[in-house]
Amino acid sequence: MSESYVFYQGEIVNENEVSIDIRSKAFNYGLGCFEGIRAYWDDEEQQLYGFKLKEHYERLLQSCKALYMDIPYTAQELCDWTVDLLKKNNFKTTTYIRPVVYKGSTDLPPSLYGDDDNRVLIYCHPLDKYIETKGLRTAVSSWRRISDTMLPPRTKATAAYLNSALASLEVLQNGFDEAIFLTEQGNVCEGPGENIFLVKKGKLITPPVSDHILEGITRDVVMELAKNELNIEVVERSVARTELYNSDEVFFSGTAMEVTPVIEVDRRIVGTGEEGQVCKKLRELFFDITKGRNPKYAHYCTPVY
Ligand SMILES: Cc1ncc(COP(=O)(O)O)c(C=O)c1O
């Protein structure tokens, strides 16, 4: 019997009590959407901090709206359930939280219409580093990013991650650590599960939300820290592939990936081939904030205990 607890349909239950029907639309067609959230453990304070919980649940509700999947909870209620769930699991380590909203219906058509069987599940597990690295070797994938007119990446739809998986498969088989997507138009988009930044002549540049990216919550934090703490100009604009090659720095941002330097793109060394100064400073600021150590940003963190 697992001692892991999950939130399912309005209550916290033992994980073993939840199963998914093999005929469900979620399983057969990937009809669902999800979030990825972290809670950071601070050993000194013996405290666990949910990071930007409200923003994640607001994004989940926006995804649900776009996908026509109504659920009976507010963002605040989902935050409260998450805190209860972390307490119930008694986690005293950095933790990954995965809320999923999915179609439980076993009707045959892959329809979002006329079906209100929307299930809400939240599970969590310890996760320290997503990838242990000093810098990622990346390559542009030959798979293009799905566009907003096909399968909107903004909705964090379950089915969309097949696109991510194909890009990752390709570059891992070719010996790289992570993929970079281009849009159908050929602009730099994002990674399979993270946003991308370039540093060029002292400016921080990142693809705009209209270039089919997920509007990353870590991306917002990085832009805010660059402007307010490092006094760096932040530019959201389309980026050409070869700009990556002659950038001073490239790095990823994301809940799982956190702030992680990219040291190689398509076998071209980026900058010095080591983590750049801007990435380093942003990474350090970011980790301080996630552990509730910066009073200016303490409101980003929800203490669990
Ligand atoms: C495709 C994609 N882009 C970007 C991100 C980064 O978003 P966030 O910083 O909100 O985790 C994620 C992770 O959720 C993602 O899956």
The ligand as an ORCA input file, in Angstrom:
! r2SCAN-3c Opt
* xyz 0 1
  C       6.652     23.889    -23.399
  C       7.016     24.614    -22.159
  N       7.564     25.844    -22.260
  C       7.930     26.540    -21.185
  C       7.762     26.024    -19.916
  C       8.178     26.825    -18.725
  O       7.048     27.317    -18.039
  P       7.084     27.575    -16.488
  O       8.186     28.501    -16.232
  O       5.758     28.170    -16.183
  O       7.289     26.255    -15.828
  C       7.192     24.755    -19.751
  C       6.989     24.182    -18.423
  O       5.888     24.155    -17.923
  C       6.793     24.048    -20.900
  O       6.260     22.820    -20.795
*
